[in-house]
């Protein structure tokens, strides 16, 4: 059955959206009335992507684009190409540059090993958040720590480093890995993360 | 605290998509009186990202202004994006931003929280860039708008103009394309939440890291990719340098999923404007799908830097960039000027 959609006066992307709704509803002969050439071009692309034909004709005050034919099956969604984020990984909050109490020296070594282990893991964390003394890790001079953090970054782990904390320790220019961030973003990550691990 | 206002509903055009087309702009500026001054190192005659005025042998002032209607609904994020976008022009000149002034239009529908959120986003982003906002100007308007007038500094011998691409240079791009398509799809509720999140993250990311790394290498020319799209800005780079820019579309980073959205026809008006401006100077060699071509014309808001670097330095620059910016990619190169076109797009 043929349907006609009046999309006159509607700005992009509404004509495409209305046409797509009709196609999604099983229609295979859809005419869309639009008042600008851009909508015509966008509707032609929509038809093409669905394996259907489109022809446009002028109508009073604009154009009529008729989309007809057999709709092809929806293509599989394309995989994320750039800047992947590790789905499902934990968010790790790091508020100091050592782990546990007892021996500071042991604690610093444990932190180094902890980051190394994260970097080697098949399921790296989605996000690392550095605050207070923790910022001394991405802004420090320990090559193995920097190496581990860079490797995590490459695996799609997001690294946020508190700018206020860097500033407090006079390390603003020293941050070697990650994005200098703020309380708003860090609090946002903590509140929306499915799982938070505090070290 | 949170404001219920959806900022994008108050504006007809979004972000840099609201920019007047490159061709139209040239016509509008035609015939206006131009004054020369030996100290004016970069003026508006070369349509560069910012103007540069020499103050002393080793110091020049960089000035730019940029503002636009909301591209996202959240006032704080809109402020961050608009500020990152405005400051970017100073980075694109190779400079460091220092002072900024707010440029703001407030619509009657915006409540106090919304206005405050936009300004707070701008202040925090400026602070992250090492820039202080010292004042500004706010007027009433039907549509909200926000941006910054930014002043920065650069060494007069190290200005990175947008029109000095040298044959043999390699082109590097530091952010993924597809912002215009994403925000168009978002208006229709068809943008995947993860895509949208990545687009917003990218828009509010300063080009500071890219600039700070780039200045250590032999860079001939640089611009930031905004309203004119990758090919529009490439055209300015090619024409000024008397060269032809070759874009290898298979190497371009795109935001995930934007190709399917472009195929579906979710393309902003600005894409067609940019195509109209650059298409006659562009030759497509080989099979490049229409959706990919469209994305090369897609207007970006707060896009990445497009850097033309000497071939000898290209790998070192790229690997230094990738350490901090995983998206950075080599997207093409510069050739001697071809008679029939300024841009070549390859698969």
Interface residues (C-beta under 8 A of the other chain):
Chain A: X11 X12 X13 X14 X16 X17 X20 X37 X38 X41 X42 X43 X44 X45 X46 X48 X49 X75 X77 X78 X79 X80 X81 X82 X83 X84 X85 X150 X153 X154 X156 X163 X177 X179 X180 X182 X184
Chain B: X12 X76 X124 X127 X128 X176 X184 X185 X187 X188 X189 X190 X194 X198 X202 X205 X253 X254 X255 X256 X257 X259 X260 X262 X263 X264 X265 X266 X267 X268 X269 X272 X290 X291 X294 X323 X324 X326 X327
